[in-house]
Amino acid sequence: MPKVKGWRRSQAATRRRAQREFLIVGPQGHSDDVPTGTVGTGYRHRVNQWPISVLTGRQHKLVIPPEVPDKKFVLIVGDSHLRPFADGVVPLPEGRMSFGFMSTPGACADGLRTEMVHAAVPRNPDLVIVMAPSNNLTTQGSLEKSSTDFAKLLSTAVGRWFKVIVYDFPPRLNHPLDHQELLRQEFRRVAARMGTFYNTLNSPS
């Protein structure tokens, strides 16, 4: 009986530790343009502190997987959306690809470009996925400036690596949906002008 009680106490302690690893994210402030019933984002892992980049003054992390001869190397570049992947909290499926991440939380297009220019990537990726930077929604710059900065980011990626595509940013609860759609449309135009595939969230591709 004492062994059973000890085992139960151990299991309960393990569960308590696991629960402390997660934070409950409450409802975010959002505008009237956000559909009713949209509250919060559920659970997320506790945010780890990363080193501060001397280039942008923001936390930054570059994760390069070990080279595997029979696997394609995919590098994903973006902001805080990549945190759980860069920290290994959200595992990616095993398969024919290995994934690397270049994440700069809070960075806009110009910050992502700055980090990209100076990133020491030891080998050329088979594919680079640039996450469209939604942080441009919160800057004081105009739509035209966001478009120009995104064009520079994409031009840098295309000039450095062979195959580049863009993936749309997820909707934000704390910003008007019409403004988000305007930025998406501008990013899509930039990508189309440069001959780069832009994968929207509702795209079957």
C-alpha positions in Angstrom: 0.0 0.0 0.0 2.7 2.6 0.8 4.2 2.0 -2.7 0.9 2.7 -4.3 0.4 5.9 -2.3 3.9 7.0 -3.2 3.3 6.3 -6.9 0.1 8.3 -6.8 1.8 11.2 -5.2 4.5 11.1 -7.8 1.9 11.1 -10.6 0.1 14.1 -9.1 3.3 16.0 -8.8 4.1 15.3 -12.4 0.7 16.6 -13.5 1.1 19.8 -11.4 4.5 20.5 -13.0 3.0 20.0 -16.5 0.2 22.4 -15.8 2.6 25.1 -14.6 4.3 24.9 -18.0 1.2 26.5 -19.7 -0.3 29.9 -19.4 -4.0 30.6 -20.0 -4.4 33.5 -22.4 -7.5 35.5 -21.8 -9.6 37.5 -24.2 -7.5 39.9 -26.2 -8.6 43.4 -26.8 -10.2 43.6 -30.3 -12.2 45.9 -32.4 -15.8 45.7 -33.5 -14.7 44.2 -36.8 -13.8 40.9 -35.1 -16.7 38.4 -35.2 -18.6 38.0 -32.0 -17.7 34.9 -30.1 -14.0 35.2 -30.9 -12.3 35.4 -27.5 -8.7 34.5 -26.6 -6.5 31.9 -28.1 -6.8 29.1 -25.5 -3.6 27.7 -24.1 0.0 28.4 -25.0 3.4 27.3 -23.7 5.3 29.6 -21.3 7.5 31.9 -23.4 11.2 31.3 -23.1 13.6 34.2 -23.1 16.0 34.3 -26.1 19.2 36.3 -26.7 18.7 39.9 -27.8 20.0 40.6 -31.3 22.4 43.5 -31.6 21.0 44.1 -35.1 17.4 44.7 -34.2 17.3 44.9 -30.5 14.8 42.1 -30.4 14.9 38.5 -29.2 16.1 36.3 -32.0 16.7 32.6 -32.5 18.1 30.6 -35.5 17.6 26.9 -35.4 19.3 24.7 -38.0 18.6 20.9 -37.9 21.4 18.4 -38.4 22.0 17.5 -42.0 20.4 14.3 -43.1 21.4 13.1 -46.6 17.9 11.8 -47.6 15.9 14.7 -46.2 15.1 18.1 -47.8 16.1 21.1 -45.6 13.3 23.7 -45.2 14.0 27.0 -43.5 11.0 29.0 -42.2 11.5 32.7 -41.5 9.1 34.8 -39.4 8.2 36.5 -36.1 6.7 35.2 -32.9 4.4 32.7 -34.7 7.5 30.5 -34.9 8.3 30.5 -31.2 6.8 27.1 -30.3 8.5 25.5 -33.3 11.9 27.0 -32.7 11.7 26.0 -29.0 10.6 22.4 -30.0 7.4 22.7 -28.0 5.3 21.9 -31.1 6.9 18.9 -32.8 6.8 18.6 -36.6 6.0 15.3 -38.2 8.8 13.0 -39.2 9.2 12.6 -42.9 11.3 13.5 -45.9 11.9 17.0 -44.7 13.8 18.6 -41.8 12.9 22.1 -40.6 14.9 25.0 -39.5 13.6 28.3 -38.1 14.6 31.9 -38.0 12.3 33.7 -35.6 12.4 37.3 -34.5 9.4 38.0 -32.3 7.9 41.5 -32.8 9.8 42.2 -35.9 8.3 43.9 -39.0 9.4 43.3 -42.5 12.5 45.5 -42.2 13.6 43.8 -39.0 13.2 40.3 -40.5 15.2 41.4 -43.5 18.0 42.8 -41.3 18.3 39.4 -39.5 18.1 37.5 -42.7 21.0 39.5 -44.3 23.3 38.7 -41.4 22.1 35.1 -40.7 24.8 32.5 -40.7 23.0 29.6 -42.4 25.6 26.9 -42.9 24.0 25.3 -45.9 21.6 26.3 -48.6 17.9 25.3 -47.9 16.0 23.4 -50.5 13.1 25.7 -49.7 12.6 28.9 -47.7 9.2 29.8 -46.4 8.8 33.5 -45.5 5.9 34.1 -43.1 4.2 37.4 -44.1 4.9 39.8 -41.3 1.7 40.8 -39.5 3.6 43.1 -37.1 3.5 45.7 -39.9 -0.1 46.2 -38.9 1.0 47.8 -35.6 3.6 50.1 -36.9 3.0 53.8 -37.6 4.1 53.4 -41.2 1.7 53.6 -44.2 0.5 50.7 -46.3 3.0 51.8 -49.0 5.9 51.6 -46.6 4.8 48.2 -45.5 4.7 47.2 -49.1 8.1 48.6 -49.8 9.7 46.9 -46.8 8.1 43.6 -47.6 9.4 43.8 -51.2 12.9 44.4 -49.8 12.5 41.4 -47.5 11.3 39.1 -50.3 14.0 40.4 -52.7 16.7 39.6 -50.1 15.3 36.1 -49.7 15.1 35.4 -53.4 18.5 36.9 -54.0 20.1 34.6 -51.3 18.3 31.3 -51.8 17.1 29.4 -54.8 13.4 28.6 -54.0 11.3 30.9 -51.8 7.6 31.0 -51.1 5.5 33.2 -48.8 2.9 32.0 -46.3 0.1 34.3 -45.2 -0.1 35.5 -41.6 -2.9 34.3 -39.3 -5.7 36.7 -38.5 -5.1 38.9 -35.4 -7.8 39.4 -32.9 -6.6 42.9 -31.8 -6.7 44.6 -35.2 -9.5 45.5 -37.6 -10.1 42.7 -40.2 -10.4 45.2 -43.1 -6.9 46.6 -42.4 -5.5 43.1 -42.3 -7.1 42.3 -45.6 -5.6 45.4 -47.2 -2.1 44.4 -46.0 -2.6 40.8 -47.3 -3.7 42.1 -50.7 -0.6 44.3 -50.8 1.7 41.5 -49.8 0.1 39.3 -52.5 0.7 41.9 -55.1 4.3 42.2 -54.2 4.8 38.5 -54.3 3.0 38.2 -57.7 5.1 41.0 -59.1 8.3 39.1 -58.1 7.0 35.8 -59.3 6.9 34.3 -55.9 4.1 31.9 -54.8 1.9 33.3 -52.0 0.0 30.7 -50.0 -3.2 32.2 -48.5 -4.8 30.6 -45.4 -7.7 29.4 -47.4 -5.6 28.1 -50.2 -5.9 24.3 -50.9 -2.1 24.2 -51.7 
